[in-house]
Amino acid sequence: MTEHDKRDGEAGGDLREAAETERRNGADGLLFGYPPSKPPGLLPPLVLAYIGDAVFEVAIRQYLIGHANLRPHHLHREATKLVSAGAQARLLFRIEDALSEEEADIVRRGRNAKSGSVPKNADVLEYRHATALECLAGYLYYAGRAERLEELIRLGLASPDADVPGRT
């Protein structure tokens, strides 16, 4: 075997590894190749809310970066407004009618989950509704339905009373 054949073999191995990683990441829609230990429907609601919090934050940050004002301080201020418990609760109320039966069930599970902590910047009801939205976000993310999550977020942000940059 020539040196050239050896290099081609190594490159083929790298390509196979990359394809496997892409398949693992892309097939289930995850950003990274660390799937959950159980199917999304069997994960506890607070676990779904835990990952959903991060996924929702990334979605909002990407939404904001798509607008004209890219100063870091402005981005942070606007993101904080949109990911607060109150803003998440309002967004959930705006999208409720668009939820499927399955999604509404996930929201109920998230809303009824007992977190064991008391929110410091929101009332308990807002906090529970925010947890419900995060639970839905986590569920849709782990179910490989990021497009549906994006659709719901867009719907919530497009509502006339949405807390979006540039609107009062």
N, C-alpha and C positions, 0 to 999 in steps of 0.2 A: 504494500500500500504506500503510495507516494505521500509526501507532506501535504500536497494540495488536497488529496482525498481525505486525509485526516481532518484538515480544516473544514472541508465541506461537511464531514460527518458531525463535527462539533457544532457548526452553524445549524445543521439540521436538528440537532438536539435542542439548541437554544430556541429555534422556531417552534419545535414541538412543545417545549415548556411554555413559551409565550401563548401558543394556541390553547393549551390546557388551562392556563391562568385566565385567558379571555373567556373561554367557555364557562369556567367555574364562576367568574364574576358576572358575565353577561347573561348567562342562562337564567339565573334567578334574580337578576336586576340589582344585585348588591354592589355597593361601591368598592368593597373589599371582599376577599375570599373567606370570610368568617361567618358561615351560616349559623342560624340559631340552633340550639340543641333540640328543639321540637318544632313542629309546624306552627305557623303564626297563630292559628286558632286555638292552640293548646297552651300558648304562653300566657302567664298571668298578665292582667291588664296593666299593672304598674311596670312590668318589664317592657311591655309594648310602649307605654308612655315614656319610659327612660330613653329608648332609642328614637321614639317619635319626636321627643324634644330636640334632639340633635338634628334629625332629618328636617324638621320644620325650620329650625334656625338656618340651616344651609339653604333651604328653598327661599327664605325671606332675604338672605344675604345676596343670593343670585338675582332675585327680583330687583333689589335696590341697585346692584351694580349695573343692571340694564338701563338705569336712568342716568340723566346727565350729570348730576352733582356727585362726584366721586371723591370728595374730600373725606379722609378717614373719620374725622370727628363727626361729620354730618351722617355718614353711613352708620356709624355706631349709634348715634342718637335716634335715627329713624328705625333701625333694626330693633333697638330696645323698646320703642313704642309698639312695634308690630308683634313682638314676641312676649309682651307682658301678659299676665293671666287675664286681665280685662280685655285686651285686644283679641286674644285667642278665644275667649268666651263669646265675644261679639261675632267673630268670624264663624264660629260654630253655629250660632243662631242664624246667620245669613245663609248657610249652606244646608241646613237641616232638611229642607224640602227636597233637595236634590239627592239625598242619600238613599241608597238601596236598602232593602230590609236587612241584609247582612251587615252593611256599614252602620246602620242605626243600632243594631244589636251590639256591635263593637263599641260604639259610643256609649251606650247604656252601661256596658261592663266597665268602661273607663270612668264614667261619672260616678258609679256606685262603689268603686274600689276605695278602700280605706287606706290612706297613705300613712297615717300615724304621725304626720307632721302638720303644724299649723302655719299657713302662709303669713308672711310678714307684710307684704304689700298688696294684698288682695283679700276680699272677703271669702269666706269658705265656699259659697256658691260659685263665685267666679273661678276660684281655684279648681273646683271639681269639674266645671265645664272645660276649663283649659286642659286639665288632665285627660278628659274625654277626647278632646281634639288631638292631643299628643298620642293617645292610645290608638286612635284611628290612623294617624300618620305612621306610627310604628307598624301597625298591622298591614297597611297598604304597601309600605316599603318592603317588609319581609315577605309579603305575598307576591312580590315582583310586579306590583301595580303602581309604579311611580307616576305613570302617565295619568292615572285616575286621581292620584293625590295632587298632581300639578293642576289638573282640571278643577278640582274642588277649591284649591287655594286661589286660583285665578278668579273663580266665581265669587269667592268671599271678598277678595280685594277689589273686584270690579263693582261691587254693590255701591249704590249711591252714598251710603253713610260710612263706607269703609275708611279706615285710618290709613290712607295712602299718602305718600309725599306729594305736596302741592295742593292737597285738598283740605278744606276746613271742615 
